[in-house]
Amino acid sequence: MKTRAAVLHAPGEPWSVEEIDIDPPGPGEVLVKTAYAGLCHSDEHLVTGDLVPPPELLELLPGGTIFPIIGGHEGAGVVVEVGEGVTKVAPGDHVSCAFVPACGMCPSCAKGEQNLCDLGAGTFGGGMITDGTYRTHTSSGADLGTMAKLGTFAEHMVLADSSVIKVEPDLPLEIVCLVSCGVATGYGSAVNRAEVRAGDTVVVVGCGGIGSNAIMGAAAAGAANIIAVDPVQFKQEKAMEFGATHAFGSMEEAIPAVMEMTWGRMANSTILTPGVLYGDLVQQAMNLTGKGGTVVATAVAPMSQTDVKLDLAMMTLQQKELRGTIFGSASPNGAIPELLMLYRQGRLKLDELITRQYSLDEINDGYRDMNDGKNIRGVIAFD
């Protein structure tokens, strides 16, 4: 069948909205009509090249490239058709997309670490999770890859059933979309990876779509002080609405205030959620974090970056930790329904995350607004 999608043909180019061909779902696959897709910064990293694997890794991929690729890894929609052997969803079901698939059988899944499922290893290269072949093609017949094996910047998607999670049909699909990445990643960064406890002091650096949810996670965990750090005044103001107790334009500005409010002990944890995570931010985060504290690296760093500023002596002597996280260190099958229940109960401000909706044809405008600091989260509305 024919459908439309936003395709990136090479780094540095704009998203190209074009008609593509999409095949029927094969065994273990589902066809989904997309309702909403989030304009997450991670897809912008494809445009800037930050998320493009280095040459030595590209050589291992089919064709030696990840392009052309359909973007989008945050989304929700309605199942149209299911392939042979699919039992977890049926036509008409509402689903959230999981940018980290969960097979339930690999060593990571068996240990309860479904966010590290082995199926997620092929996020950028090759075809379907199920058999390695492609379901999406350009109008000229060339195979099209999909971001995180999803490609939510398309009116229709063929996905492995391990990448979809059934949700209750009365939930707003724009909210189901957000929970599939930004909400789960940010909230879990605070609750699961930073292990925020009641009375803690928490610093969140970067207050966009991920950082705003880290703030809500810290608030839900009972943090006494939540310090939002962002150079954009609009985002500082929104951070206060989401539960921050203080807001500053930079980590340097925040240090004296954190020192005063903690009697010199500094923060229990600092969560790094800027648009791009550069190596020189790590030491600044460590300076904000007290003895026995934790720095959580959530934001995407350039894949070519290997240099990090870090005072190893003080990290050792003050027993600090630096932790990475993906999907908020949570199970997609568990976190998505749980977060939607919190939203239903009025305990998460998810409607307020959406600053503006865009059509698929306005995708480049949406990313321009994101880069200009105008949005907490923009979403593509397909209907």
SVG drawing of the C-alpha trace seen along z (x, -y; Angstrom):
<svg xmlns="http://www.w3.org/2000/svg" viewBox="-13 -34 55 52">
<polyline fill="none" stroke="black" stroke-width="0.4" points="0.0,0.0 1.0,-3.7 1.5,-5.9 3.4,-9.1 6.5,-9.5 9.2,-11.9 12.4,-10.5 16.0,-11.6 18.3,-10.9 21.6,-12.2 22.8,-14.1 22.4,-17.9 19.4,-17.6 15.8,-18.6 13.2,-15.9 11.6,-15.0 7.9,-14.2 7.2,-11.8 5.0,-8.9 6.4,-5.5 5.4,-1.9 4.7,0.3 4.3,4.1 1.7,6.1 2.8,7.4 4.7,10.7 4.6,13.3 5.0,11.7 4.3,8.2 1.5,5.7 0.3,2.8 -0.4,-0.3 -2.2,-3.5 -0.2,-6.2 -2.2,-8.8 0.5,-10.9 4.3,-11.1 6.5,-13.0 9.2,-15.4 11.9,-14.1 15.4,-15.5 16.9,-12.1 15.6,-12.2 17.2,-15.6 20.5,-13.9 20.2,-12.0 20.0,-15.3 23.0,-16.7 24.9,-13.4 25.3,-13.0 23.5,-9.6 25.1,-8.4 27.4,-5.5 31.1,-6.1 32.6,-4.6 34.0,-1.5 30.4,-0.6 28.7,-1.6 30.9,1.0 29.1,3.7 25.7,2.6 23.9,3.8 24.9,1.4 27.3,-0.4 24.8,-3.2 21.6,-3.8 20.2,-6.1 17.6,-6.7 15.6,-6.3 12.1,-7.1 12.4,-9.1 10.4,-8.9 10.5,-6.7 7.8,-8.2 4.3,-7.4 0.9,-5.8 -1.8,-4.5 -4.4,-1.9 -3.7,1.6 -5.1,2.2 -3.8,5.7 -1.8,8.4 0.5,11.0 0.6,14.7 1.1,15.8 0.3,12.4 -1.8,12.8 -1.0,9.8 -3.0,7.3 -5.8,7.4 -7.2,5.0 -8.8,2.0 -6.5,2.1 -4.9,-1.2 -1.1,-0.8 1.9,-2.7 5.2,-2.2 8.2,-1.0 11.5,-2.3 13.2,0.5 11.5,3.8 11.2,6.5 11.3,10.1 10.9,11.4 13.4,14.2 17.0,12.9 19.3,12.7 18.5,9.0 14.7,9.6 15.1,12.6 16.9,10.5 14.1,7.9 16.1,5.4 13.7,5.3 15.0,1.9 18.2,3.6 16.6,6.3 18.9,7.9 16.4,7.0 17.3,3.3 20.9,3.9 19.9,3.3 18.2,0.0 19.7,-1.7 20.8,1.0 19.0,3.5 15.4,4.3 12.7,5.8 13.4,7.3 11.6,10.4 13.6,11.5 16.0,8.7 14.0,7.8 12.4,4.4 8.7,3.5 9.1,-0.1 10.5,-1.3 10.9,-4.5 8.8,-5.2 11.8,-4.0 12.0,-0.7 14.9,-1.4 14.7,0.1 13.9,-2.3 15.2,-1.9 13.2,-3.0 14.4,-4.9 14.5,-2.5 12.7,0.1 9.6,-2.1 9.5,-5.1 6.7,-6.9 7.0,-9.8 4.8,-7.9 1.1,-7.6 1.4,-3.8 4.0,-1.5 4.7,2.2 6.2,3.2 7.3,6.3 4.7,7.2 7.6,6.9 7.5,3.1 3.9,2.4 2.0,2.2 -1.7,2.4 -3.4,-0.5 -6.9,-1.3 -8.9,-2.7 -10.3,-5.7 -6.9,-7.2 -5.9,-10.2 -3.5,-8.9 -1.4,-12.0 -0.7,-11.2 -0.1,-7.5 2.4,-8.8 4.4,-10.9 4.6,-8.0 6.3,-5.8 9.6,-7.7 9.8,-11.2 7.7,-10.5 9.1,-7.1 12.7,-8.1 12.5,-11.3 10.4,-10.0 12.4,-6.8 15.7,-8.7 14.7,-10.2 12.7,-7.4 14.6,-4.3 18.1,-5.4 18.7,-8.3 16.7,-6.4 15.3,-9.7 13.9,-9.4 11.7,-11.6 13.6,-14.7 16.3,-14.5 17.7,-17.5 17.7,-16.9 19.1,-18.9 17.7,-18.5 19.9,-20.0 17.8,-20.6 14.1,-21.1 12.6,-20.0 10.6,-16.9 12.8,-14.6 13.8,-17.0 10.3,-18.1 9.4,-14.5 12.5,-14.0 11.2,-16.9 7.8,-15.2 9.5,-12.0 11.5,-13.6 8.4,-15.4 6.5,-12.1 9.3,-10.5 9.1,-13.2 12.2,-15.3 12.3,-18.3 14.3,-20.5 14.1,-20.2 16.5,-22.6 15.8,-23.1 18.6,-24.3 18.0,-25.6 19.2,-28.7 15.7,-29.3 13.4,-31.4 10.2,-29.8 11.5,-26.3 12.5,-27.5 8.9,-28.8 7.4,-25.6 9.7,-23.6 8.2,-25.4 4.8,-24.3 5.9,-20.7 7.2,-20.6 10.6,-22.4 11.2,-24.4 14.0,-26.6 15.2,-27.4 18.5,-28.8 20.0,-29.5 23.2,-27.4 24.9,-24.9 27.3,-27.6 24.5,-29.8 22.9,-26.9 25.9,-25.9 25.7,-28.7 21.9,-28.1 22.3,-24.3 25.1,-24.8 23.0,-27.1 19.8,-25.0 21.7,-21.8 24.0,-23.3 27.0,-22.6 26.2,-18.9 25.1,-19.5 22.5,-17.5 21.8,-13.8 21.5,-13.4 21.9,-15.4 20.1,-14.3 21.6,-15.4 18.9,-15.9 20.2,-18.7 19.5,-18.7 23.0,-17.2 25.2,-15.7 28.7,-16.9 31.7,-15.6 32.4,-18.9 29.0,-18.8 29.8,-15.7 32.3,-17.4 29.9,-20.3 27.2,-17.9 29.6,-16.2 30.3,-19.6 26.6,-20.0 26.4,-16.5 27.4,-15.7 29.2,-12.8 27.7,-9.4 25.5,-11.1 24.6,-10.1 24.9,-11.7 22.6,-10.2 23.4,-10.7 20.1,-10.5 20.6,-12.8 22.1,-11.5 25.8,-12.3 27.5,-12.4 28.5,-8.8 32.0,-10.1 32.5,-11.7 35.0,-9.9 36.4,-12.7 34.7,-13.4 35.9,-15.9 35.9,-14.0 37.8,-14.4 38.3,-10.7 40.0,-11.4 37.0,-13.2 34.7,-10.6 36.5,-7.9 37.1,-9.8 33.6,-11.1 32.0,-7.8 30.0,-9.4 28.4,-7.5 28.0,-8.2 25.2,-6.2 23.8,-5.9 20.2,-5.0 17.9,-4.1 14.1,-4.2 14.4,-5.4 15.8,-2.0 12.3,-0.6 10.4,2.2 8.4,0.8 5.6,3.3 5.4,2.2 6.2,-1.5 3.9,-2.6 0.6,-1.2 1.8,-2.4 2.5,-6.0 -0.8,-6.1 -2.6,-5.1 -0.8,-8.0 -2.0,-10.3 -5.5,-9.0 -5.4,-9.7 -4.3,-13.3 -0.8,-12.7 1.1,-13.4 0.7,-16.7 1.1,-15.2 -1.4,-17.4 0.7,-20.4 3.8,-18.9 2.4,-19.4 3.2,-22.9 2.0,-22.6 0.7,-20.1 2.0,-20.0 1.0,-18.3 3.4,-15.8 4.2,-18.5 5.2,-20.9 7.8,-18.6 10.8,-20.8 8.9,-23.8 8.4,-21.7 12.1,-20.9 13.0,-24.5 10.7,-25.5 12.3,-22.9 15.8,-24.2 14.7,-27.7 13.5,-26.7 9.8,-27.3 8.5,-23.8 8.5,-21.5 7.2,-18.8 5.8,-19.2 3.8,-16.4 2.7,-15.4 -1.0,-14.9 -1.9,-12.6 -5.7,-12.9"/>
</svg>
